């Protein structure tokens, strides 16, 4: 959030509070990005130990959300921020909720790795490819949010279409596997759940991008069309 002019406040303590919240969000985002990267690596390598570590580390993600939410609530009660300051706090509160849900999706991937370990099942190459797209989308989303980069946020937002196409293709492929060999249906259902989790992470990234647009432009675009959102690029 380099463009935030937080030093304009009369109270130096208020500046420190906003900076502290900002740093915690950045740390939370960095942790979740690493968690997702590790989950994809665990899936590619069938690494049970790494998957278990990911699940255990989710407590840190939850603690970040709790801490930031409490700090934002305290700032609102104590400082009664207005205008852009209030917009910043509200955006952060909504975005950390989305990030925590990304963390839940990562745990779903890790659980699939553990539960399907040693079992016969379909190739996960398609799932891994979709995961890499979403990982890049998450990185770009967090970068746009940190720098308040309108263009980067919209570009990351538009990546969700590619994720959805990949997801639909994977679902069709997995359905074919189930029809060909009903014995592996339980394992494929777990893979489907992981695929859905990855697709939903893309949706969470999309929501954070919309919050970034709200923070920068002061316009709620949650129900806007893609054309309406892209129009910000030419204004």
N, C-alpha and C positions, 0 to 999 in steps of 0.2 A: 504494500500500500504506500508506495513511495510518494504518490501525489497528494496524500492527505496532509493538510496544513495544520497538524495538531499543535504546533508551537504557537498558534495565535491566541490560545487561552490565557487569560490573566493568571489563573491558578496553575502553577507549575505541577502541583499534585495531580490535577486533572489530566495534564499532558502525560504524566507518568502512568496513570491508570489506563489511558487509551493505548499507550505504547505497550503496556504489559499484556492487555487483552490481544492486541495485534500479534505480539510475539507468540502467545499461546496458540492462537489459531494457526499460525505458520508452522509451529512445532507439531500440532495435531495433524495438519495436512501432510507434513513430511513423513510422520510415522505411518499414516494410512497408506500413502503411496508406496512406502517400503513394504508394508504388510501385503499389499496387493501384488507387488513384484515377487515377493517370497512365495505367495500362494500359487502364482503361475509357475514358478520354478519347482515347487513341490509337486504340482500336477504333472509337469513335464518329466520330472525325474522319479516320480512315484516315491517321494521322500516323506515317509511317515513322521520322522522325527521333526523335520521342519514344519510340517503341518500341525503337529502338536504344539510347537513353540508359537505358531501364529495364533492358535486358539487361546493359549495362556496369555499372550500379550494383548489380547483384546480388552483386558481389564484397564490397561493404560489408556486406550482410546476412550472408553467409557468415563474414566476419571477426568480426562481432558474436557469432555463435553460438560460434565458436572461442574468443574471448576470455572470454565469460561461462562457458562450460563449463570452461575451464582454471582460472578464478578460483574457481568452485564446488568443483572437485576439490581445489584448494589449501586452501580453507577447511576442507573435510572432513578432510583429512590433518592440518592444523595445529591446528584448534580442536576437532575431534571433537565437533561439535554434537549435542545431544540434543533430544528432544521437539519443540516447535514450531519451533526453529531448524533442526533436521534436516529437518523437513517442508517448511519454506520453501525450503531449498537444493534438495531433491529435486524440488519442484514447479517451481522455476525451471529446473532442468536439463531436465525433460521439456517444459516449455512453450516453451523456446527452440528445441528440436528441432521442435516443431510450427510455430513461427513461421518457421523456416528452410524448411520444406516449403511454407508459404504463399508464401514468396518464390519457390520453384521453380514454383508454380502461376502466379504473376504472369508469370514469364518465358515460360511456355507461351502465355499470352495474347498477349504482345508478339511472339512468334515467328509466331503465326498471322497477326497484322496484317501483318508483313513478307512472309511467304510468299504470302499471298493478295492482296497489293497489285496492283490493276489487273486482277484476275481476276473472271470472272463467278461470282456465287455468290448464296446466299439473303440475305434481309434479316437483319441482326444485332440488330434491335430487341429481340427476346425475350431474346437473350443479354445485351444491355446492361441490360435490366431486372433479370435475375437477378443480374448483376454488382453492380448498385446495392443490391440486397437483401443480398448477401454483404458488400459494403463497410460497410454499416450494422451488420451482424452483427459484423464484425471490430472496428469502433469500439466497440460496446457490450461486446464480450468483453474488449478491452484495458482499457476503463474499469472494468469489474467486477473484473478482476484487479488493477488498480492500487489500487482502493479497498477490495479484499476485500469487495465487496458481494454477499452471498449471493443476494438477490432478483434483482439485475441479471444475475448469472451464469446463474441458472435461466431468466430471460426470454430471454436471448441464446441459451441452449442450445435452447430451444423453437422458435426461429426456423428451425432446420435443417429442420423439416418443410416449411416453405414453400419453402425452397430446393430440396428434393428434388422437390416437385410441379412447380416451374418447370422443373427439369432434365428430368423425364420428358416434359413437354409439348414441350420443345425437341427432344428426341430423336425423338419421334413426327413432329414437323414436318419435321425434317431427313431422316428416312427417306422421307417422302413426296416431298420434292424429288429425292432420289436415284432413286426409281422413275420419276419423271416425266421426268428428264433425266440419264441415266447419264453424260453428258459432264462434268458438274460434280462427279462423285463424289469425285475427289481433293481438291478444294477443300472440299467438305462434310465430308470426313473430318478435315480440319484444324480446321474449326469445331467438330466434335464433340469433338475433343481439347481445345479451349479450353473448351467447355462442361463437359466432365468436370473440367478443372482448377478451374473456378470452383466446381463442386459439391463438389470435394474441399477447397477452402478453407473451405467451410461446415463440413465434417467436422472440419477442424483447429481451427476456432473452438469447435466443440462439445467437442472434447477438452480445450482450454484451460479452458473453463468447468467441466468435470469436475475438472480439477486445482485450480481455485479452490475448488470445494466441498470437495475433500480438504484443502486448506490451512486453510479456515475451520472445517470440522466434524471433520476427522480421520477421515473415512469414505471408503473407496474406492467410487466410484459408477460406475466405468467399465462395469460390466456390469449396472447397475441399470436397471429399466424407467423409462419416463417418469413413471409414476404415483409410483414410489418417490422419484424425484428431486424431483418437485413437492411431495411430502409435507413437505419441509424448509421450505416456505413457510408451513405451518400449524402447525409445532411451536412 
